Every structure is written in C-alpha cells, then in structure tokens.
Amino acid sequence: MKLLADKVAIITGGGRGLGRAAAMAMAREGAAVVLGSRTQSELEETARRIEKAGGRVACLRADVSRAQDVQRVATCALKSFGRIDILMNNAAVIGPVQPLWEVGPSEWDGLFRINLKGPYLAVRAVVPAMKGQGGGKIINVTSGLAEMVLPRLGMYAVSKAALNHLTRVLAEELRGDGIQVNGLDPGVMDTAMQDAIRGVGPERLGRDLHGEFVSMKDQGRLKAPEQVARLAVFLASPASDGITGEIGTERDYRRHGFRT
C-alpha cells in the first residue's frame, strides 16, 4: 500500500525545486496534491508531470503573503479532494544579500511577508479542516542558516530562525488535536535559490563565501531536491506519527526511523 494513499497535500512554492520534487514524490505515494506558486508556467509544468505519471493534482497561482490567495488554495483542496491532511510550507525567497543595517524597511517587510507570514497564513487556513478530521501534518521548510551567522545572508537566516520557533510553538499548541508540526532542513540543494546566491557575485556576498558556494556546485556537493523529497514524504506519512516539534536534516530524522 502506498504511504500517502487517500491523503491530500498542499505544497506552497510547488512550481520548482524542492516544492516540485516533493509534489511528485507525494503524488507517487498516492496523495492528491494542491500546489500554489506565483509563477503559473512552473505550476503547469509540475502539474503536467504529475498527471503524466497518473497522479491527482490541482494548482493555482497564489502569493503566500496574501491571506486571500492562501485561503483560495485551502478552499481549492477542500473542493477538489474533500480534505487537507498535509501542509508543506516551502515557498521562500533569499532576500537582499547585504548587511542587515543596509536593508530597507520595504525589503525587510517583503521577505518576512513570504518567509514567515506565508507559513502563518497557510497554517491558519488549514488547521480548521485538520482539526475537523482529527489530525494532520505540517512541514515547515527551514534552513541550517537559522543557527548560523553569515554576514550578508542575515535576513534569510533571521526569517528561518523565526520559522523554527513558530514550528515549536505550533507543535505544542496543536499536539492535542493530532496535528504534528515539524521543520525540514534540506541542507544545500541544487536549486534556483542556489543559482541566485552564486549570481550575487563575490563583491556583494564576500569573496570567501561566494567561493564556497561556487565550490559546492563545481564539486557536485549540492543535494538533488529529489533526495530531500524523500524526507518530506516521511514527515507527511504515518511513519512519522508521534513526531512533533522537531527540526532537522535527513541525518537528524534517522533517529526517528527515517531511512533514505
């Protein structure tokens, strides 16, 4: 039997990278997936691949920083498939790469609307349905940068540190409702976000840090999103029942039974 048979998953940022890989992996395991993203063409390509493989999918253009857009995604899931079992908060932006004190207020607000307000809005939209059906799984995609001090990547790091604490608080608040909330740290993946970081250049990122990111790409040390998607499936499935308030990488979740 498939791990996610008869489940319904919402994935934000589902048009590319880890969002696309997780959507395809969950669909292969039997879930119906509902995708939201700001880029319609990427959504349609992900949906086409899922449908070609025999999966069930619905998608709509949505900005996670807008409450009405997020609610439309939740409503689409309920109308199309009748329930919401899984939420994967994946949409995020790297933000301006510069010292924190140079970041403008509008840039600060823009990043936090996506990286922190977006997950909050999505949780707010799906929890009533999850409570009504007796439980669910929420997966917040975080980053190891939340625990690191890397100059010029501070905005992204601070937003992910806040997301980590949001994850822990929600896990406690929703524990009695059978809703498990966990953080997934994917590590450094070969995605468009990494392309964007390298594209900033050594002048803005700093020569040493830029060189490290370039070296990881050149030496093949970046993870494929499809590899990390297996952890997303684990956290979405009954195999992770009872795990809540955890934040970690593939290695960290091995102590909870995750196997690659």
N, C-alpha and C positions, 0 to 999 in steps of 0.2 A: 504494500500500500504506500502511496506517495505521502511524504512528510506533511504536506500542506493541503491535502485533499479537502475540498469544500470550504477552504478559508478564503478570505478576501483581504487583500493588502493594498494600502495606499502608500505610494512612494513619491516623495517630492524630489525635484531635480532628477526626474526619471528619464530624461531625454538622452543622457550620455554618461560616460564614465561609470562610477560605481552604481549610480541610480539605474542605468540601463542594464548593467550586469546583474544587479540584484533582482530587477524586474524579470529578466529572462530566467534566472535561476529559480525564483519562486514560482513562476508560471510552469516550469518543467516539473516542479514538485506538486503541482495540482492547484495552486492558488489562482484565483481571478485577481488581476492587478489593475489598479486605477492609478494613472500617472498624471502628475502635474508638473509643468515647467513653463518658463517664459518663452521658449523657442518652439514654435509649432512644428517646424520641419523636423527637428530632432525627435519630438514626441511621436510624430507619424512614422518615422523610421523605426523607432523602438517597437511601436505597436505592430508594424508590418512584420518584423522579425518574430514577435511572439505569436501572432496569428498564423504565420507560415509554419511554425512548429506545432500548431494545434492548440495553442493556449487561448485563454479568455482575457481580454484587455479592454479597457476604456481609457481615454485620455482627453485632457482639455488644457488649454493654455491658462496658466494661473501664475500669479505673482504671490509668493508666500507671505510677503509683507502686508498684503491687503486682506483684511478679515473676510470680505465678501467673496474673494477668489477662493480662499481656503474653505469656506463653507460650501461653495459650489462643488469643490472636489469631494467633500464628505457626502453631500447630497447625491452626487453622481454615483458614488459607491453604493449607497443605500438603494437608489432607484434601479441601478443596473444589476446589482447582485444580492441585495437584501440584507446585508450585514457589513460590519467592519471588524475584522479580527486583528489586523496588523497595521501599524503606522510606522513607517521608516522616514524620519526627518533627515533627509540627505542634502537638500538644497543649501548651498553656502557660496560665499564669494571670499576671495583672498583679501580684498580691500586695498586701499592705498598702501604701497610699500614705502614707508618713510618713518622717521622718528615720530613718536606719539605726539609730542608737543607741537609738531608742524601740521598735524591733521586738522582740517577744518571741521566745524560743527556739522555741516551738511554731509560731509563724507563719513563722519562718525555715526551720525544717525542712519545713513543709508546702509552701512554694513550691519549695524545692530538690528535694523528692521528685518533683514534677511536671516542673519545667523542666529539671532536669539528670539526676536519677536515672532518670526516664522514658525519655529517649533512650538512656542507657546500657543499661537493661534491654532495650529494643527491639533495639538493635544486638546484644546478647548472644544474643537469641532467634533472630535471622535469619541471622547470619553463618555458622553451620554449614551451613545449606541453600545459601547463596550460594556458599560455598567448594566444596561438593559438585557444584554445577552449573557451576562455572568463572567465576563473577563476579556482579556486581550493582551496584546504585546506591543510595546512601544520601543522603538530602537532609535536612539539619537546618535548620529554620526559625529564623532568628536575628533580630536587630534592630540597627538603627543605634545604638540606645541603649547597646549594648555598648561603644561607643567614645566615649560622651558622659557628661558629668557633669551630671545633672539632679536637684537635690535633691528628695527625697520619692519618686522613682522608682528609687532606688538598688538595692533588692532585685532587681527585674526586670532592671535593667541588669547587675548583677554575675552573675546567673544566665546571661544571654546571653553575657557575656564568657567565662565558663567553658565554655559550649557551643561557642563559636568555637574555643577551644583544643582541646577534645575532638575537634572536627571535624578539625583539622590533625593531631593525633596519630594518630587513626584512619586518616586518609588515608595516612600513611606506613606504619603497621603493616599495612594491608591492600592496599597497592599491588601487591605480588607475587601476590596472589590474584585480581586482576582486579576488585576491588571499589573503586569510586570513591565518595569521601565529600566532599560539598560543602555549603556553607552558603548558604541563600537568605535574603537580607534583603529583605522585601517592601515596605519603606517604610511609610508611614502609610496604612492601609486603612480603608474604611468598614465596620467590623465591630462586633460586640458588645463587644469589648475596648475599642474607642474610646468606645463609649457608656458603658462602665464608668468610664473615665478622666474623661470630662466630668462624669459623675454624682457624682464625688467632691466636686466643688464648689470654689470659689476659696479657701475657708478652709483646707482641707487641702492642696490642690495648689499653692496660691500664686496670687495674682490674675493675674500676668502670664502664667504658664504655662497656667493654665486658659483665659485669654482667647485664647491662641494656638491651643489645641486647638478651642475653640468657633469661632474664625475660620476654621480649615481646613474645618470641617464646613459652615459657613454659606456659604463662598465656593466650595464644590464642589471643594476641593483634595485630597480623600481619594480614594485609588485604589479601584476596584472589585476585589473579590477575584478575579473572573473574568479581569481583566487580568494579575494576578500568577500565576494558574494556568498561563498560557502558559509562564512561565519554569520552573515545576515540571515541565511536560511535557518541555521541552527538557533539563533536568537528568536526567530519567528515561529519556531516549531515546538511541539510538545516535548522535544528533547531537552529544552531549556526550562521546563516548568519548575517553578520554585526559585529560579534565579532572578533577583531583582535588586536594583541599586548598585549593580556592578558596572565598572567602566574599564575596558581593557582591549588588548590586541588579541589576535588569534592565540598567541602563546599563553596569555593570561587566562583565556577561557578553557584551555585544555584541562585545567584542574576541575572544571565543572562538566567535563565529559565531551567537549568539542574535539572532533577528530578531522584532520584535513583529508 
